[in-house]
Amino acid sequence: MAMLHAEDMAFATRHILSDSDISALFANRLGLLPTKITTPTSQGSFHKVYFVSLEQKDGLPWSGKEMVLRVARRTIAKTKTENEIAILRLLRAARIPVPEVVFFCADSDNPLKYEYNCLDRIDHPSLSDTWSSLTEAQLDSILDQIVDIFVQMWTVSVPRDHGSLCLDGTNGPVIEETMWTLPDIERYFHAPPYNLSSETFSTLNPITNFGSWPDYICGFLTKYTHIITIHPSVTWLRELLPALQQVTSILGSSSSAPKWVERLRKAPELRGRLFHRDFHFGNILADEKGNIKAVIDWEFAGIGPSFASRASPIRNVVGFLRCLPTSSRPSSTQRMIDTWEAEFSTRLAIRSPEIAAKWAQESDRGSVLGVEGEALSDLREYLRSCLEIGVRGEEVWGSAKMKTAQTTYKDVVVHSLKTLGCS
């Protein structure tokens, strides 16, 4: 996850819409007026959330219902909203537990001046608030349900190119939390002392989908190379430009690419699949017995490789548990940390041997990528980290993190380039 600026973090705490704004929206979209509007204390990083109770009115389908209005912070125009709506509709049609889309707008040129979506409210708490009170049997049932959701998602038909989904179900451009967002472009490129006013979202980020994993990596490396070339805060990376340009040239070659590039382009294990990418207890709503009612927050879900660090739902859940303070962990926590990943695989094999075998094969990073592929993956990840830290600077990250970027992370980049024969 990219570092969020303090102003971005504060978005959900601000007074974004008035009650009259919200009332006018619902009257226009549904012909219904709110009877109650509240803001939950728990807010995410990318939306301001409002709970809206609607009036009773005969003949209107949403009469008397509870709604969730999510007002989007400026980040990635249009694509993020459309991707989430497309995925929610697709998954709901497949009977996977997600909220129903009531209405949305993916263009901020509207009376509210923000992109937004409205979902049917699932009136249950997140597992992050309730799991510690569940019995061992109920926790065991949650693991079974996670396996079931994984199997359902695996069988949903989606385009296999690396990217997002468009509203019509076709492939959309790649979307990731670590991309340069509109506010960050204004802060770290347009503003003094940088004055890089000609830079746009499309000059700093890939804006298409990719038919193969090497093409996907090349798309990002090309943008990273551009940033190193233009940005004064990362001059310490410029000595790597010839080697980086050599890598992108190799990856972009259609006729004379090395055998390892061709292997990675054609590897069926590297074709994209649909993953939530942030599947943890905080994004799972369940009743008091642990029955999952909905999985929420799909804005950065997308189509990508199974080996990716955030692809595995059970690894994300276990990661959430690992982050809990040791002093306040329930007694069952360590057992879940120690056993749930293996138990997930065991139950998946029983539930669907074919899917389990493919998942095991596709998620084996070393086997799928090989030496050069792993070097390419490390190159992209560590160079991205160098740029995230270098461009934002010490005032955001601190001197210790900056030193880590300029030494440890850069060393990994250099080693990866050497492994690829580009140094």
N, C-alpha and C positions, 0 to 999 in steps of 0.2 A: 504494500500500500504506500502511495506517495505521501509525503509530508504535506499536511494541510496548513495553510496560512491561518493566523488567528482570526482574521476577518471572515474566512470561510467557516471556521469552527463556530463562530458566533451567529451565523445566519439563522439557525433554527431558534435562537434565543430572542431574536428581534421581533418587533411588531411588523409583520409583513403585509397582512391583509386585515381590513376592518370587517366587522360583522356584516356591515352593509354590502361590502364587496362580495363576500361569500354568499349572502342572501340573493344578490342580483345574479350571481353565477348559477345557482341552483334553480332559480326561477326561470332563467333563460334556457338552461340545458334540460331540465326535468319537469318544469312547470310546477315545482313544489318549493315551498319556503321552509327554511330551517326553523325548528322550535328550540333548538339548543346547539350552541357551538362551543367546544372546549378545545384546549391544547394539552396533550399529554405531557407529563414531566419528562418522559424518556423520548428524546428526539435523535434522529440519525444525523449523519454528516452531509447528506446531499439533498435533504428535503426538510421543509417546515410542514409538520403534520397537524391537521385539524380533525377532530371528531365532530361529525355533523348528524344531528337527529332531524329527520324530516317529518313534516306534517302529514296527517291522514287526509287523503283525498281520493274519493271513489274513482275507479277507472284508470288510475295511473300506476304503472308497475312497481315503482319504487316508493309508493306511499307508505309512510310510517316506518321506513327502514333506517338503519344506522349506516352511515357512510364514513369513509376515510378520504379526506382530501389531502393530497401530497403536492406541495408547491415546490418546484425544483429550483435549487440554487444554480446560477449560471456555471456551467462546466463545459459540456460538450454539446453544442447546439443540435437539437433535433434527434440525432442518432441515439442518444441514451434513452430518451423517452420512448421513441418508436421501438427500439430493441426490447425494452421491458414489456411494453404492451403486446407486441407480437408474441413474445415468449409466454406471457400469462395466458393469452388466448389459446395458443397451441397446447399448453399443458392442461388447461382446464378442459379442453375438448377431449384430451386423453384421460380424463378423470383423475388427474394428479391433483392433490389438495393444494390449490392456490386460490387467492381471492379472485372474484369476478370483476372484470373491468366494466365500469358504469359509463364513464366518458373520459376524454383526455384532450389535451392540446399540445402538440409538439412544436409549436411556433410561439415564441414569446411576443410576437406582434398581435396582442389581444388585450382586452380591457384590464386584465390583471398584470400584464407586463412580465409574466413568468410562464414558462412551461408548467403544466400540471397534469395530474391524473386523479381520478376519483374511483375508488374501489369499494366494493361491498365490505363492510366491516366484519371481521371474524372476531367475535367478542370473547376471546380467550387470551390468557397471558402467554408470554414466551416461556419456553422451557428454562431459559437462563434464570428466571425468577422462581420457578417451581420444582425443578428437577431434584433438588436436595431433599425435598419432602416426600418423594416417591419411594415406594418399596422396591426391593431388589427385583421382584417379579415385574413390576411396572417398568423399571429401567430396562429389563430384559426385553420387554415388549417394544420399547422404543427402538432398540437396536434392530429388532425384526422389521419394524415399520420403515426404518432408514434403508434397509436392504430392499424392501418392496418398492420404495420410491426410486431407488437407484435403478432397479430393473425396469420400472415403468419408463423412466427417462431414457434409458438405453434404447428402448424399442420405439421411441417417438421418431418419426421420420423428419429429418432436417437436412438441408444442404450440408455437404461435408467440407466445403472450403473454410479456411480459418477466417473468422469474422463474427458479425452479429446477424440479427434477423431484421429484415424489412417487414413492414406491415402486411405485405402480400405473401410473406413466407419465404421469399427468396433471400439469398445472401446479402447482408449489408456490410459496411466497412468494419474493420477491427475496432474494438472498444475496450479500453483497459483503464483502470484507476490511475495508472502511472503516466498516462499521456499528459501533455501540456494543455491545461485547461485555459479557457478564455481569460479569467482573472489573472492567472499566473503569467500568461503571455503579456498582459498589460503591465504587470509588476516587474517582471524580470527581463523583458525584451524591449517594450516600448518606452518605459519610464527612464528618466536620467538615472545614472550616467550612461546607460546602455544606448538609448535612442535608436533602437533597431525597429523603427516604426513600420518598415515594409514587411516584417514577419507576421504571418497569419497562422491560424490553426493548421492549414494545409501545408505550409512550408515546414512546420515543426513536428508534424505527426503524419503517419500513414493515413490515407483517407479512402482505402479500398479494402476489399477482401483478397485473400491469397489462396491460390489453388494447391500450394504445397507448403510444407513447413520451412524449407530453405528460402522460398520466396517471402514468406512471412518474416523470417529473421532478416533477410536482406532489406525489406521495406523499412524496418526499424533502424537497422545499421546505417542506411542511407541518410535518414533524418538525423541520427546522432552525429554522423560525420559532418553534416551541414552545420549543426549547432557548434561543434568544436571549431569549425572554420570561422564562424562569425562572432562568437560570444567572447568578450574580453575576460570573463571570469574563469575560463577553462583553457587558458593558454598552455597550462602545464600538461595538456593532453595532445597538443598539436604535433609533437614529434611522432605521434602514432598515426597521423593522417595517411602517409603513403601506404602503410600496412593495412589500414582499414579500407582504403580505396581498392587495394588489391583484393581483399576479401569480397567486397561488394561486386567487383568485376567478375570474380570467379563464380559467385552465386548467381549473377545476372546473365552469365553466358548460356546461350541456348544450344550451341553446337560443340563447344570444346570444354565442357565442364569436366572436372575430375570424376572418377568412378564413384567416389564417396558421395559427391553431390547428387549424382544420378540415382544412387541407391536411396538417399534420403528423400528425393523427390518422388520416387515411385513406391516407397514403403507403405503398405496398407495400414501398418500400425500407427502411422503418423497422420492419417486422415483425421480431420476434426470431428469432435463429438460435442454435444451440448452439455455444459456443466454450469452449475450455479456459481461456483467460485467463492462463495462466502457462506457456505452451508454450516451453520453452527447453532447452538441452542438459542442464541439471541434472535435468530431468524426463523425459529420454528414455534408455532403457536399450538398449544395442546390443552386438553381439558384436565380436570383434577386427577384423572386416572392415568394420564400420560398418553391418551389417544391423540395422535397428531391431526389437527384440523386444518392447518395451512402452513406452507413455507412462503415466506415473504422476502421482499427486497431483492428483486431480480435485475436491477438496472445494469449491473456489470456482469451478468451472466453472458455466456457467449460460446462460440464453437471453436474448440482448440484441441490440442493433443492430450491424451490420457495421462501422460507422464508428468504433466505440469504440476507444480507444487500445490496449487489450489484446486486441482481437478477432483481429488478424492474427497467425497463428503465425509467419510469416517475420519480421515486424517484431519480435516477441519474441525470436526467435533472434538477429537482428542486434543487438538491444539488449543481449543477454547478451555478445556479442562486443565491443561498444563499451565495456563496463564492465571489460574485462580490462586490467590494468596495461600501459601501452605498452611498458615496459622488458622485459616477459617474454612479449610476444605472439609466437606463431609467425609465420613469414614470410607464410603464407597468410591471416592474419587480415584485413589491410586489403583484400585483393582480395574476400574474402567480404563484408565490410562494404559495399564499394562496389558490388558486383554482384548479391548474392543476392536482394534485393527485386525488382529488375527481371527477373532470370532466373526467379524464382518465377512472376511474371506471365506471362512468355513460355511457360514449360513448362505452366502451367495452361491457357493458351489452346490449346495443342496437345492436351493431355490431354482437355479438355472445354470447347470454345468457349462453350457456353451458360452453364456455371457461371462461366467467366472473365468473361463480359460482365456477368452479374448481380453478381458480386463487385466488379468495377470500378465499377459504378454505385452499389451500396449502400455501398461504403466511401469514396466521394467526399463527405467531410463537408460541404464548402461547398455542393455541388450538392444534396445530400439535405436539408440543414437550412434553407438560405436564411439571410438576415440575422437574422431573429427566432429561428430555431431555433439558430443558432450562439450568439446572445446568451443564450438559455435554457440551453444546454449549459454555457457559461462561467459563468453565474450559479450553477448547481448546483455545479460543480467548485470554483470559487474560494470560494464560501460554505462548502462542506464543509471546505476547507483552513483557512479562518479559524476555524471551530469546532474542528477537530482541534487546532490550535495554541492557540487562546484558552482552551479548557476545560482542556487539560492543563497549560498555563502555562509560564512561563520555566524552571522547574526541570527540565522535561522537554526543551523545545526550545531553550532559550537565548534571550538578549535579542535577538540579531540576527534570529532567525527570527520572534520575536514582533513586532519592528518591521516586518518584511516583511509579516506578516499584516495589521497595523494600517494599513499604507500601501499597498503595491503590490497585495496581494490584494484588499483592501477597495476600492481604486480600480477594479479590474476588475469587482467586484460592482456598484458604483455606475454604471459605464459601461453594463453589461449592462442594468440596470434602466432607464436612460434610453433605451436602444435599444428596449426593449419598451414605452416610453411610460409607465413607472411610476416616478416620482421625486418 
